[in-house]
Amino acid sequence: LHYPLRRQRQMCIRDRKRFLKEGEVLFRDGDAGDAAFIVDSGHVGIYKIVEGEEVELATLNPGELFGEMAIVDGSRRMAHTLAK
């Protein structure tokens, strides 16, 4: 993807580590998507509520990127995350 230099700088300014405890939520379905994340250590579960049931869509491992689609298309979050 190609972003203008100004956009690249804005994305870099937001670069910071977040430390989550097991079970802690990073973002929820419907939240504004203003950042993407990379798992540094541990694992992150991606979940969606389907017909009233919480369904695990994926478990992400160190080095994996997630949340990037909200930045690409400006949409709101389509799932929620839990630290594992």
Salt bridges, closest charged atoms under 4 A:
ASP29 OD2 - LYS48 NZ 3.18
ASP34 OD2 - ARG14 NH1 3.39
ASP40 OD2 - LYS17 NZ 3.13
GLU54 OE2 - HIS80 NE2 2.75
GLU56 OE2 - LYS84 NZ 2.72
